[in-house]
Amino acid sequence: MTHCAMLRAAMALRKFHVSDSSPSLVEGEAELSRRKAKALIGGSIEMRRLHGTPSDIGGTYILDPIFRAADQEKLRAIVAPSDPRPLVVEIGFQMGEFAAAFCAANPQVRYVGFEVRKKYCQEADALAVQNGLTNATFCLVDAREMLREVLVPGTLDQLLVFFPDPWWKPRHIKKRLLTADFVAAAAHFLRPGGRLLLKTDVPGYADWAQGVMAEDPHFEIERLADPGAALPPTLRERRCHFHGYPTFAVQATRKPDLPTI
C-alpha cells in the first residue's frame, strides 16, 4: 500500500466533528472579532499590516494586496463591475493547475485566485506565463477579508472552493472555511444566478458544508451528480480518481433578491 493510500485509509476512520455550539448572541463585539481573526490564516489583515513583514514575492500575475497599496488598487480595478467579463474567484488554488486549464478554456472570464502560501502563488504564476494566459490574477492573501475590501456586492459570478482543509480536530473547527459567515458573505457578493461551488473528498465535510449552505435562505442547494461539475479537474481530483477515491460537489445557486415592499 502506498503512503498516500495508507494516509487515506487512516483518515477514513477518523470522526468528522461537527460543532455543537455557536458564538453566543450576547458575546461581546471584541470577543467575536477575536474569534474571527483566529480563524484567518496568518491573522487579520489589519494586524498583519501593523505587525507583519512584507513579502518579497514577484511575478507576472501575482498581487500582494496586504502590503502593497498599488496591488490592492490594481485588484480593485480587476474586479470592478465596469468590466463586463464574468468574474470568477477561487479560494485556495494551490499549484494553479485548475486555474491554468480553466482560464485557457474560458478566455472571456476574469479569474482571480486567492492563496495564503507564497510557493503556490509562484508556481501558479509560472504555469500561467508558460501557457500564455492573460485573464488570471493570483493574490497572496486570505480571501475572507480582502473580498470585503475590494468587491462590490452582487457582482461575482462564481465562487469556487476546491478541497479545503477539513480541519479534523474539534478545536480547529473554527478554522473551517465554509462557515455560516462565509456563506452569508458569498450571498452578499454573488449576483442572482451566481454560484458557490464546493468540491471535497471528505464525505463528512460535504454533508456538513451542505448543511451550512442550506441554512442560508438566499441559496438553492444541490449535491451534483457529476462531482467534477463539468470543470477541468484539480490535481487532487486526478489523484483521487487514480486511487479510486470518490469526490463530491455541492453547489449553492444564488436566488433572486426578494422585492422590497
C-alpha positions in Angstrom: 0.0 0.0 0.0 1.4 3.4 -1.0 1.9 6.1 1.6 -1.0 8.1 0.1 -3.3 5.1 0.4 -2.3 4.4 4.0 -2.9 8.1 4.9 -6.2 8.0 3.2 -7.3 4.8 5.0 -6.3 6.2 8.3 -8.2 9.4 7.8 -11.3 7.5 6.7 -11.5 6.0 10.2 -11.4 9.4 11.9 -14.6 11.0 13.2 -15.6 14.2 11.3 -16.5 16.6 14.1 -19.5 18.9 13.9 -19.6 22.0 16.1 -22.0 21.6 18.9 -22.1 25.3 19.7 -22.0 28.7 18.1 -20.9 32.1 19.4 -23.3 33.4 21.9 -25.8 36.0 20.8 -24.7 38.1 23.8 -21.0 37.7 23.1 -19.2 41.0 23.1 -18.1 42.5 19.8 -14.4 42.4 20.8 -14.6 38.7 21.5 -16.5 38.0 18.3 -13.8 39.8 16.3 -11.1 37.9 18.2 -12.8 34.6 17.2 -13.0 35.6 13.5 -9.4 36.8 13.5 -8.1 33.5 14.9 -9.9 31.6 12.1 -8.0 33.6 9.5 -4.7 32.2 8.1 -2.0 34.4 9.4 -4.3 36.6 11.3 -6.4 39.6 10.3 -5.3 41.9 7.5 -5.2 44.8 10.0 -2.9 43.0 12.4 -0.6 41.9 9.6 -0.3 45.4 8.2 0.6 46.6 11.6 3.0 43.9 12.7 3.7 41.7 9.7 6.6 41.6 7.3 6.0 42.5 3.7 6.9 39.7 1.3 9.4 40.0 -1.5 7.2 38.0 -3.9 7.2 38.9 -7.5 5.6 37.6 -10.6 3.7 38.5 -13.8 0.2 37.9 -12.4 0.9 38.0 -8.6 -0.5 40.6 -6.3 0.3 41.3 -2.6 -2.7 43.5 -1.6 -1.9 43.3 2.1 1.4 45.2 2.0 1.3 46.9 -1.4 -1.3 49.7 -1.8 -0.8 49.7 -5.6 -1.5 46.0 -5.8 -4.7 46.5 -3.8 -5.8 49.2 -6.2 -5.0 47.0 -9.1 -7.1 44.2 -7.7 -10.0 46.6 -7.1 -9.8 47.6 -10.8 -9.7 44.0 -11.9 -12.9 43.1 -10.0 -14.7 46.4 -10.8 -18.2 45.9 -12.1 -17.4 48.3 -15.0 -15.7 45.3 -16.7 -18.4 43.3 -18.4 -16.5 40.0 -18.4 -17.7 37.3 -15.9 -15.8 37.3 -12.6 -14.7 34.0 -11.1 -13.0 33.8 -7.8 -11.2 30.6 -6.5 -10.1 30.4 -2.9 -7.1 28.1 -2.4 -5.8 27.4 -5.9 -2.7 25.6 -4.7 -0.3 25.0 -7.6 -2.7 26.5 -10.1 -3.3 23.5 -12.4 -7.1 24.1 -12.4 -6.6 27.8 -12.8 -4.4 27.3 -15.9 -6.8 24.9 -17.6 -9.9 26.9 -16.7 -8.5 30.2 -17.9 -7.3 28.6 -21.1 -10.8 27.1 -21.8 -12.6 30.3 -20.8 -10.6 33.3 -22.1 -13.7 35.5 -21.7 -13.7 35.4 -17.9 -11.7 37.3 -15.2 -10.2 34.7 -12.9 -8.9 35.9 -9.5 -7.4 33.3 -7.2 -6.6 33.7 -3.5 -3.9 31.7 -1.8 -2.0 32.1 1.5 1.1 30.2 0.5 3.8 32.1 -1.4 5.2 29.0 -3.1 1.8 28.2 -4.6 1.4 31.7 -5.9 4.8 31.5 -7.6 4.0 28.0 -9.1 0.6 29.2 -10.4 2.1 32.3 -11.9 4.8 30.3 -13.7 2.2 28.0 -15.1 0.1 30.9 -16.3 3.1 32.5 -18.0 4.0 29.2 -19.6 0.5 28.8 -21.0 0.3 32.4 -22.3 -2.7 33.3 -20.1 -3.8 36.9 -19.8 -7.0 36.6 -17.7 -5.6 35.2 -14.4 -4.6 37.0 -11.2 -3.1 35.4 -8.1 -3.4 37.1 -4.8 -1.2 36.3 -1.8 -3.9 36.9 0.9 -6.7 35.2 2.8 -9.7 36.0 0.7 -12.2 36.2 3.5 -11.2 39.8 4.5 -9.8 41.0 1.2 -13.0 40.4 -0.8 -14.8 42.7 1.7 -12.3 45.4 0.9 -12.4 45.3 -2.9 -15.5 43.5 -4.2 -18.8 45.3 -5.0 -21.9 43.4 -3.7 -23.8 41.4 -6.3 -21.0 41.4 -9.0 -19.5 37.9 -8.6 -20.4 35.2 -11.0 -18.7 32.2 -9.4 -17.0 31.5 -6.1 -15.0 28.2 -6.2 -13.8 26.4 -3.1 -12.0 23.2 -4.1 -10.8 20.6 -1.5 -10.4 23.0 1.5 -8.7 21.7 4.6 -11.4 19.9 6.7 -9.7 20.8 10.0 -10.5 17.5 11.6 -9.9 18.3 15.3 -12.7 19.8 17.4 -10.5 22.7 18.5 -9.8 23.6 14.8 -13.5 23.7 13.7 -13.3 27.5 13.9 -10.7 27.4 11.1 -13.0 25.7 8.6 -13.7 27.9 5.5 -17.3 27.0 5.0 -18.9 28.8 7.9 -22.3 30.5 8.2 -20.5 33.8 8.0 -18.6 32.7 4.8 -21.9 31.6 3.1 -23.6 34.8 4.1 -20.7 36.8 2.5 -21.0 34.7 -0.6 -24.7 35.5 -0.9 -23.7 39.2 -0.5 -21.2 39.2 -3.3 -22.7 36.8 -5.8 -25.1 38.0 -8.4 -28.6 36.4 -8.7 -28.0 33.1 -10.5 -24.3 33.1 -9.5 -22.9 30.1 -7.7 -20.8 29.0 -4.7 -19.2 25.6 -5.7 -17.5 23.3 -3.2 -15.5 20.2 -4.0 -14.2 17.8 -1.4 -13.1 14.2 -1.0 -14.2 14.0 2.6 -17.9 12.7 2.8 -18.4 14.2 6.3 -17.2 17.6 5.1 -19.5 17.5 2.1 -22.5 16.7 4.3 -21.5 19.3 6.9 -20.9 22.1 4.4 -24.1 21.3 2.5 -26.0 21.7 5.8 -24.3 25.0 6.5 -25.2 26.3 3.0 -28.8 25.1 3.3 -29.3 27.2 6.3 -28.9 30.4 4.2 -32.2 31.4 2.6 -30.5 33.1 -0.3 -29.4 29.8 -1.9 -30.8 26.8 -3.7 -28.6 23.8 -2.7 -27.7 20.8 -4.9 -25.4 17.8 -4.5 -24.2 17.5 -8.1 -24.4 14.1 -9.8 -21.3 15.0 -11.6 -18.6 15.5 -8.9 -16.4 17.2 -11.4 -19.1 19.8 -12.1 -18.1 19.8 -15.8 -14.9 21.7 -15.0 -11.2 20.8 -15.5 -10.0 18.5 -12.7 -7.8 19.8 -10.0 -4.5 18.0 -9.1 -6.2 16.5 -6.1 -9.2 15.3 -8.1 -6.9 13.5 -10.5 -5.0 11.8 -7.7 -8.3 10.7 -6.1 -9.5 9.3 -9.4 -6.2 7.5 -9.9 -6.6 5.8 -6.5 -10.3 5.1 -6.9 -11.4 7.6 -4.2 -14.8 9.4 -4.6 -15.1 13.1 -4.6 -18.2 15.3 -4.0 -19.5 18.6 -5.3 -22.1 20.8 -3.6 -23.5 23.8 -5.5 -25.3 26.7 -3.9 -27.1 28.9 -6.5 -27.9 32.5 -5.5 -31.6 33.1 -5.6 -33.0 36.4 -7.0 -33.4 39.1 -4.4 -36.8 39.3 -2.9 -38.7 42.5 -4.0 -38.8 45.3 -1.5 -42.3 46.1 -0.4 
